[in-house]
Amino acid sequence: MSCVCVVWCVQIIVVLAVVFAVIVYRLAVGTIIYSLVSGTSLGPAVGSIIVSITGAAIQLVAIIIMNKFYEFLAFKLTNWGGCVVVVFVVVVVFFIYLVVAYVF
């Protein structure tokens, strides 16, 4: 397996893991908060806002961490010189993550 395939596979797995983790988090915390606020006058609206804000914050942190990793990787690839395919894969994976994170 070439270096390009390994980098591509690892990045896809990391992106999917982050998206899956945020979905599981939103389901778990949403269930807990809805059960706590179901008897109040505000009801599920507050729970929905809390879950959305905290889920977005988690995605923001994940995007920042991955951005730092991609910057480091781009610096290394620039120093290696001419590895256009790997740079293309990094950019595609990053945009896939943004699209998937936006959908969920």
C-alpha positions in Angstrom: 0.0 0.0 0.0 1.4 3.3 -1.0 1.8 6.4 1.3 -1.0 8.1 -0.5 -3.5 5.3 0.2 -2.5 5.2 3.9 -2.9 8.9 4.4 -6.2 8.9 2.5 -7.6 6.0 4.5 -6.5 7.4 7.9 -8.1 10.8 7.1 -11.4 9.3 5.9 -11.5 7.1 9.1 -10.8 10.1 11.3 -13.5 12.3 9.6 -16.1 9.5 9.9 -15.2 8.8 13.5 -15.7 12.5 14.4 -19.0 12.7 12.6 -20.2 9.5 14.2 -19.1 10.7 17.7 -21.0 13.9 17.3 -24.1 12.0 16.2 -23.9 9.7 19.2 -23.3 12.6 21.5 -26.3 14.5 20.2 -28.5 11.4 20.6 -27.3 10.7 24.2 -27.3 14.2 25.5 -30.6 15.0 23.7 -32.3 12.1 25.4 -31.0 13.1 28.8 -31.9 16.8 28.5 -35.3 16.1 27.0 -36.1 13.9 29.9 -35.0 16.5 32.4 -36.8 19.5 30.8 -40.0 17.7 29.7 -41.9 18.8 32.7 -41.0 22.5 32.5 -42.8 25.2 30.7 -40.0 25.7 28.1 -40.0 22.0 27.3 -38.0 20.5 24.5 -37.0 23.9 23.0 -34.4 24.4 25.6 -33.0 20.9 25.2 -32.8 21.3 21.4 -30.9 24.6 21.7 -28.4 23.1 24.3 -27.8 20.0 22.2 -27.3 22.0 19.0 -24.9 24.5 20.6 -22.8 21.9 22.3 -22.8 19.7 19.2 -21.7 22.6 17.1 -18.9 23.4 19.6 -17.6 19.9 19.4 -17.6 20.0 15.6 -15.8 23.3 15.8 -13.0 21.9 18.0 -12.7 18.9 15.7 -12.4 21.1 12.6 -9.8 23.3 14.3 -7.7 20.2 15.3 -8.0 18.7 11.9 -7.1 22.0 10.3 -3.9 22.1 12.4 -3.1 18.6 11.3 -3.7 19.5 7.6 -1.4 22.5 7.9 1.3 20.4 9.4 0.8 17.8 6.6 0.8 20.5 3.9 4.1 21.9 5.3 5.7 18.4 5.3 4.4 17.7 1.7 5.8 21.1 0.5 9.2 20.2 1.9 9.1 16.8 0.2 8.1 18.5 -3.0 5.8 17.5 -5.8 3.4 15.2 -4.0 0.3 16.6 -5.8 -1.8 13.5 -5.3 -1.5 13.6 -1.5 -2.3 17.3 -1.4 -5.4 16.7 -3.5 -6.5 13.8 -1.3 -6.1 16.0 1.8 -8.2 18.8 0.3 -10.9 16.4 -0.8 -11.2 14.7 2.6 -11.4 18.1 4.3 -14.2 19.2 2.1 -16.0 15.9 2.6 -15.8 16.4 6.3 -17.2 19.9 6.0 -20.1 18.7 3.9 -20.9 15.8 6.2 -20.6 17.9 9.3 -23.0 20.5 7.7 -25.6 17.8 6.9 -25.6 16.4 10.4 
